[in-house]
Structure formats: C-alpha cells, structure tokens
Amino acid sequence: MAEESFDKANQADNLELPEWKVEYLQRIQHFNQLDDGWNGYQAPAPDISAINVAAQILKRISVCPARVAPSAVGGVGITFWAANHEVYVEIKNTSNMALVSVTDFNVHETGGEDEGVFKFSTNEDGMQLLISFVESQILCHAQT
C-alpha cells in the first residue's frame, strides 16, 4: 500500500470543478489504498506520484474520460473515447513520463489499428502538451 497520503491540495480545489472531475478525483484518491496484487495477479499498486499526475491531468483537461482506473503495470490509466477512436493515457509509477496510445477502431471490423504511442514528460510543459494532444485527438474525432 502507498505509504504517503493523497496530495491534500488535490482535494482542496475540487469545489470549483465539474461533477465528473470531482467524481474521478475522489475515485483516484482511493487508489493509494490498494495493495500490490490488487487485481488478483501481481499488479503493483499505483504510487502517489502516478496518482498526483493523474489528478493534475483530470483537473486541467476539458474532455471527460470514459474510464479512470489503476493500471495492471503499476500506475493509473485514463481512457478517452470519441466515435471509434480511443486515446489511452498511462501514468506509470515513479516515472516522469506518461505514455499516450491512440487507436482507431474504424480501420478494421475485428480490431483497431494503433496510430502510435507517444511519450510526454510530466513537467509543466509536457503536461500542457499531453493535455492539448489528448483534447485535439478526442475533439477532432467527436465531430466525425
């Protein structure tokens, strides 16, 4: 289980946020209570750094994710959908990087085609680039 508590500053800002953001922020607050093996296998529990990065993304992004969940490889996963287009953000434990994979499910009837995996730093500039990238992918495909 994560030794540190969820960043209390993440809770303080929740009063001004849309309901969906508050719900997801409350949900990820509990991820630090998970133990390793939380999924019945050997998945590492999300650490506080991954939880805090996920919270910052959720606070700043303008599109509502379809799912926010612990990642089976350790960290937090945030999934966005628009039409048949999926954007998955993976924030791994103790990492200063976030991975974003983009899949277009319109390409094949039996499965999607990966459009790529992109790496973003979790520093201020990297976070802004990540958020802009995800928003552009989702908003572009939502209009098709």
Contacts in CASP RR format, 6 or more apart in sequence:
PFRMAT RR
TARGET T0000
AUTHOR 0000-0000-0000
METHOD contacts of the structure
MODEL  1
MAEESFDKANQADNLELPEWKVEYLQRIQHFNQLDDGWNGYQAPAPDISA
INVAAQILKRISVCPARVAPSAVGGVGITFWAANHEVYVEIKNTSNMALV
SVTDFNVHETGGEDEGVFKFSTNEDGMQLLISFVESQILCHAQT
1 32 0 8 1.000
1 33 0 8 1.000
1 34 0 8 1.000
1 35 0 8 1.000
1 45 0 8 1.000
2 32 0 8 1.000
2 33 0 8 1.000
2 34 0 8 1.000
2 45 0 8 1.000
2 46 0 8 1.000
2 47 0 8 1.000
2 48 0 8 1.000
2 51 0 8 1.000
4 32 0 8 1.000
4 48 0 8 1.000
5 32 0 8 1.000
5 48 0 8 1.000
6 28 0 8 1.000
6 29 0 8 1.000
6 32 0 8 1.000
6 48 0 8 1.000
6 51 0 8 1.000
6 52 0 8 1.000
6 55 0 8 1.000
7 48 0 8 1.000
7 51 0 8 1.000
7 52 0 8 1.000
7 55 0 8 1.000
10 25 0 8 1.000
10 29 0 8 1.000
10 52 0 8 1.000
10 55 0 8 1.000
10 59 0 8 1.000
11 25 0 8 1.000
11 29 0 8 1.000
13 59 0 8 1.000
14 21 0 8 1.000
14 22 0 8 1.000
14 25 0 8 1.000
14 26 0 8 1.000
17 25 0 8 1.000
17 59 0 8 1.000
20 64 0 8 1.000
21 58 0 8 1.000
21 59 0 8 1.000
24 58 0 8 1.000
24 65 0 8 1.000
24 68 0 8 1.000
25 55 0 8 1.000
25 58 0 8 1.000
25 59 0 8 1.000
27 68 0 8 1.000
28 46 0 8 1.000
28 51 0 8 1.000
28 54 0 8 1.000
28 55 0 8 1.000
28 58 0 8 1.000
28 68 0 8 1.000
28 76 0 8 1.000
29 51 0 8 1.000
31 45 0 8 1.000
31 46 0 8 1.000
31 51 0 8 1.000
31 70 0 8 1.000
31 76 0 8 1.000
32 45 0 8 1.000
32 46 0 8 1.000
32 47 0 8 1.000
32 48 0 8 1.000
32 51 0 8 1.000
34 45 0 8 1.000
34 46 0 8 1.000
34 70 0 8 1.000
35 45 0 8 1.000
36 42 0 8 1.000
36 43 0 8 1.000
36 44 0 8 1.000
36 45 0 8 1.000
37 43 0 8 1.000
37 44 0 8 1.000
37 45 0 8 1.000
38 45 0 8 1.000
38 70 0 8 1.000
39 70 0 8 1.000
39 72 0 8 1.000
41 72 0 8 1.000
43 70 0 8 1.000
43 71 0 8 1.000
43 72 0 8 1.000
43 73 0 8 1.000
43 74 0 8 1.000
44 73 0 8 1.000
44 74 0 8 1.000
44 75 0 8 1.000
44 93 0 8 1.000
45 70 0 8 1.000
45 74 0 8 1.000
46 70 0 8 1.000
46 71 0 8 1.000
46 74 0 8 1.000
46 75 0 8 1.000
46 76 0 8 1.000
46 93 0 8 1.000
47 74 0 8 1.000
47 75 0 8 1.000
47 93 0 8 1.000
47 94 0 8 1.000
49 93 0 8 1.000
49 94 0 8 1.000
49 95 0 8 1.000
50 71 0 8 1.000
50 74 0 8 1.000
50 75 0 8 1.000
50 76 0 8 1.000
50 91 0 8 1.000
50 92 0 8 1.000
50 93 0 8 1.000
50 94 0 8 1.000
50 95 0 8 1.000
51 75 0 8 1.000
51 76 0 8 1.000
53 76 0 8 1.000
53 91 0 8 1.000
53 98 0 8 1.000
53 122 0 8 1.000
53 127 0 8 1.000
54 68 0 8 1.000
54 76 0 8 1.000
54 77 0 8 1.000
54 78 0 8 1.000
54 91 0 8 1.000
56 127 0 8 1.000
57 78 0 8 1.000
57 89 0 8 1.000
57 91 0 8 1.000
57 98 0 8 1.000
57 127 0 8 1.000
57 130 0 8 1.000
57 131 0 8 1.000
58 65 0 8 1.000
58 68 0 8 1.000
58 78 0 8 1.000
60 127 0 8 1.000
60 131 0 8 1.000
61 131 0 8 1.000
61 134 0 8 1.000
61 135 0 8 1.000
62 135 0 8 1.000
63 80 0 8 1.000
63 134 0 8 1.000
63 135 0 8 1.000
63 138 0 8 1.000
63 139 0 8 1.000
65 78 0 8 1.000
65 79 0 8 1.000
65 80 0 8 1.000
66 79 0 8 1.000
66 80 0 8 1.000
66 81 0 8 1.000
67 77 0 8 1.000
67 78 0 8 1.000
67 79 0 8 1.000
68 76 0 8 1.000
68 77 0 8 1.000
68 78 0 8 1.000
68 79 0 8 1.000
69 76 0 8 1.000
69 77 0 8 1.000
69 79 0 8 1.000
70 76 0 8 1.000
70 77 0 8 1.000
71 77 0 8 1.000
71 90 0 8 1.000
71 91 0 8 1.000
71 92 0 8 1.000
73 90 0 8 1.000
73 92 0 8 1.000
74 92 0 8 1.000
74 93 0 8 1.000
75 90 0 8 1.000
75 91 0 8 1.000
75 92 0 8 1.000
75 93 0 8 1.000
76 90 0 8 1.000
76 91 0 8 1.000
77 88 0 8 1.000
77 89 0 8 1.000
77 90 0 8 1.000
77 91 0 8 1.000
78 88 0 8 1.000
78 89 0 8 1.000
78 91 0 8 1.000
79 86 0 8 1.000
79 87 0 8 1.000
79 88 0 8 1.000
79 89 0 8 1.000
80 86 0 8 1.000
80 87 0 8 1.000
80 88 0 8 1.000
80 89 0 8 1.000
80 134 0 8 1.000
80 137 0 8 1.000
80 138 0 8 1.000
81 87 0 8 1.000
81 138 0 8 1.000
82 137 0 8 1.000
82 138 0 8 1.000
82 139 0 8 1.000
82 140 0 8 1.000
82 141 0 8 1.000
82 142 0 8 1.000
83 106 0 8 1.000
83 141 0 8 1.000
83 142 0 8 1.000
83 144 0 8 1.000
84 104 0 8 1.000
84 105 0 8 1.000
84 106 0 8 1.000
84 141 0 8 1.000
85 102 0 8 1.000
85 103 0 8 1.000
85 104 0 8 1.000
85 105 0 8 1.000
85 106 0 8 1.000
85 137 0 8 1.000
85 138 0 8 1.000
85 141 0 8 1.000
86 101 0 8 1.000
86 102 0 8 1.000
86 103 0 8 1.000
86 105 0 8 1.000
87 100 0 8 1.000
87 101 0 8 1.000
87 102 0 8 1.000
87 134 0 8 1.000
87 137 0 8 1.000
87 138 0 8 1.000
88 100 0 8 1.000
88 101 0 8 1.000
88 102 0 8 1.000
88 103 0 8 1.000
89 98 0 8 1.000
89 99 0 8 1.000
89 100 0 8 1.000
89 130 0 8 1.000
89 134 0 8 1.000
90 98 0 8 1.000
90 99 0 8 1.000
90 100 0 8 1.000
90 101 0 8 1.000
91 98 0 8 1.000
91 122 0 8 1.000
92 98 0 8 1.000
92 99 0 8 1.000
95 122 0 8 1.000
96 121 0 8 1.000
96 122 0 8 1.000
96 123 0 8 1.000
97 119 0 8 1.000
97 120 0 8 1.000
97 121 0 8 1.000
97 122 0 8 1.000
98 119 0 8 1.000
98 120 0 8 1.000
98 121 0 8 1.000
98 122 0 8 1.000
98 130 0 8 1.000
99 117 0 8 1.000
99 118 0 8 1.000
99 119 0 8 1.000
99 120 0 8 1.000
100 117 0 8 1.000
100 118 0 8 1.000
100 119 0 8 1.000
100 120 0 8 1.000
100 130 0 8 1.000
100 133 0 8 1.000
100 134 0 8 1.000
101 114 0 8 1.000
101 116 0 8 1.000
101 117 0 8 1.000
101 118 0 8 1.000
102 114 0 8 1.000
102 115 0 8 1.000
102 116 0 8 1.000
102 117 0 8 1.000
102 118 0 8 1.000
102 137 0 8 1.000
103 112 0 8 1.000
103 113 0 8 1.000
103 114 0 8 1.000
103 115 0 8 1.000
104 112 0 8 1.000
104 113 0 8 1.000
104 115 0 8 1.000
105 111 0 8 1.000
105 112 0 8 1.000
107 113 0 8 1.000
118 133 0 8 1.000
120 126 0 8 1.000
120 127 0 8 1.000
120 129 0 8 1.000
120 130 0 8 1.000
120 133 0 8 1.000
121 127 0 8 1.000
END
